[in-house]
Amino acid sequence: MCDIGTIPSIHAHLREEGYPISLCTLRGWVRNGTIPALRIGEQQRRALISYNNVMKVLTGEWPDKTPHH
């Protein structure tokens, strides 16, 4: 598998491997900048993300980029 894909394709791969993560969680991580994404398409609505980056977030290896108040 290519380690870059759309949010739904990465989500499907994670679910196949037994990770209980929701599609909304992945979208939220992209929206808040936790996982970097490359926006594609005419209106920049689709996002490509790295499977490896998602795994780093899930395993705690990725630096937390969420704002702290």
C-alpha positions in Angstrom: 0.0 0.0 0.0 1.1 3.5 -0.8 1.5 5.4 2.5 -0.2 8.5 1.1 -4.0 8.6 0.5 -7.2 10.3 1.0 -8.7 10.5 4.5 -11.3 7.8 3.7 -8.7 5.4 2.1 -6.3 5.8 5.1 -9.3 5.3 7.5 -10.2 2.1 5.7 -6.7 0.8 5.9 -6.5 1.5 9.6 -9.8 -0.2 10.2 -8.6 -3.3 8.3 -5.6 -3.4 10.6 -7.9 -3.2 13.7 -7.5 0.4 14.8 -10.8 1.6 16.2 -10.5 5.2 14.9 -13.4 7.2 13.4 -13.4 9.0 10.1 -14.4 12.2 12.0 -11.3 11.9 14.2 -9.0 11.8 11.2 -10.8 14.7 9.6 -10.5 16.6 12.9 -6.8 16.0 13.1 -6.4 17.4 9.6 -8.6 20.3 10.4 -6.8 21.3 13.5 -3.3 20.7 12.1 -2.4 17.7 14.1 -1.7 15.8 10.9 -0.4 17.8 7.9 -2.3 17.4 4.7 -1.9 18.3 1.0 -5.1 19.8 -0.3 -6.1 18.9 -3.8 -8.8 19.5 -6.3 -10.3 22.5 -7.9 -11.7 23.8 -4.6 -9.0 22.3 -2.4 -11.7 20.1 -0.6 -9.9 16.8 -0.8 -6.9 16.1 1.5 -4.1 13.7 1.1 -2.5 12.4 4.3 0.4 10.1 5.2 -0.4 6.8 6.8 2.9 6.9 8.6 2.0 10.3 10.1 -1.3 8.9 11.3 0.5 6.0 12.9 2.9 8.3 14.7 0.0 10.2 16.2 -1.7 7.0 17.2 1.5 5.7 18.9 2.4 9.0 20.5 5.5 9.6 18.4 4.1 12.7 16.6 4.5 16.0 18.4 1.3 17.5 19.6 0.4 20.6 17.6 -2.9 21.3 19.2 -3.1 24.7 20.9 -2.8 24.7 24.7 -4.7 27.3 26.7 
